Amino acid sequence: MNSSAFRTPAVLIVALILVVETLVLLGLSGFLIYQLVVDTPDSIASAIGLVLIAMATSAWIGVTTLGFVQGRAFARGSALVWQVLQGAVGLASNQGLFARPDIASGLLVPALLALALLLFSPSVSKHLGTARDAD
């Protein structure tokens, strides 16, 4: 990892987005565990499955965030996949009978910003060691 590349605005913005997403997912996992303990779910198997999926996703994004901060190249692909999935949920949140534009924009704006920076920012490529030399 190049320490001067880490201080660029693009890298800091992507790192901040990933950290916030990780914290939100951890909070969601904790809330789902709380709900599982306090409430009686209609389907215990579905509730446990949802908790496990939320915890696995939290771990995945946590590892991705740590890898990005450390400048590991694998973090780019992992973060890109997550941002695409998050964007898809954001688009779906803005459609249908129970559309929630507030949730949709809260998911889409950071996902699109992170996608743009991960794909097109030379400083992010340099930070992750994926920049191609012109030599």
N, C-alpha and C positions, 0 to 999 in steps of 0.2 A: 504494500500500500504506500502510495506517495502521500506524505503528510501535507504537502502544499495543495495537492488535488483535493484533499478532504475539506479544505477550508473554502472551496468555491461555493457560491450560492446554490448551484444546481445540486451538488452532492449533499449539501446540508438540507435542502428542501426535501429531497428523496428520503434521506435518513429520518427527518422529522415525520414525514408522512408514514413511513414504515413503523416508527416507534409508536405513534399515536394509534395506528391500526392494531398493533400488537397489544397495547394497553386496553383498547376497546374490546378486543376479542377475549382477553383474560377476564375483563369485567363481565362480559356476557357469559363466559363459562361459569364464573362464580355465581352469577345470578341464576343460571339454569340449575346449578347444584342446590342453591338455596331453595328454589321453587320445587325441586324434586323432594327435598327433605320436608318442607313446610306443607305443601299442597298434596292432595291425592290425585295423581294423574289418571286420566281415563285409560291410558295404556302405559303400564309401567315399562314395558319393553321399548316402546317408542321414546319415552322420556329418557331412559338410560342411553338409548342409541343416540339421541340428539345431544346429550351431555358429552358422550364420547366423541362425537364428530366435532363439537365445538372445542373440546380440549385438544384433539389432534390438530385441528386447524390453528389453534393458538400456538401449539408447539411448532408447527410448520412455519408460521409467520415469524415467530420468535427466532428460529434458527436462520431464517432468511434475513431478518433485521440484523442479527449478530454478524452474519456473513457479509452483509453490505457494509456495515461499519468497519469491519476488518479488511475490506477490499477484496473479498473472495469473488472470483469470476462466476461461480455457480449462482450467486445471489441475483444476478441479472435475470436469468431465465425463470427462476422461482418467483421473483417479484413481478415479472411480466405476466406470468400465468395468474398470479393472485389478482393483479390489477384488472385483467380481462374478466375474471370471474366476478370481481366486485362490481365492475362496470355493467355486466350482464344483470346482476341483481338490482343495480340502480335503475337500469332501463325498465326492468319488470316492475319495479316499485312505482313507476310513473304511469302504469297502464291498468286498465280494468276498472271494475266497480269501486274498489277500495283504494284508488290511486293515492299515493302520498308523495307529492312533489318535494316536500321538505326532506324526507328520507332519501328520495331519488337524488336530489342535488348533493346531499351530504355524502352519498356514496360515489356519485359520478365525478364531481369536481376533483377530489384528490386522486381518484383513479386515472382520470384523463391527464392530469398534471404529471403524475408519476410516470405514466406511460410515455408521454412526450419526452420527459427528461431522460428516462431509461433508454429510449430508442435513439434520440437525436442529440444528446448533449455530449460533446467531446470530453468535457471534464469528468462526467460520470464514467465514460468508457476508459479514460485514463486511470481513474480511481480504482476501477475493477480490473485493470490490467487487460482489458479486451480491445484497447485501441490498436489500430493497424498503423504501422509505421509507413511513411511515404517513401522511404529509402529504396 
